[in-house]
Amino acid sequence: MTVREALLTLLKVGEKKRDSTITRDTIVVGVARAGSEDTVVKAGSLGELLEYDMGNPPHALVFPGKLHFMEAEALIALADAPESVRGLVE
């Protein structure tokens, strides 16, 4: 399953259950081909990652919770996360 497929599935389930826990504004991190020479790591809103081409699988999907300030800075620097991830710092 790709990151996009997983996100679409989660959105559909949320809509069906009328649960607004996961929305298009939720911050997520997609990882493709971890450990290979062509690894892709992209952080952003769920809506952004729906449109982002992660390339071939295998893919992984991460929903970050509260972050250490260094984790937030790493996501911004290394995964092109929006500045809003600083709002997840505990």
Secondary structure, DSSP 4 states (H G I P E B T S, - for coil): --HHHHHHHHHHHHHHTT--SS-TTSEEEEEESTTSTT-EEEEEEHHHHHHS---SSPEEEE---SB-HHHHHHHHHHH---GGGGGGB-
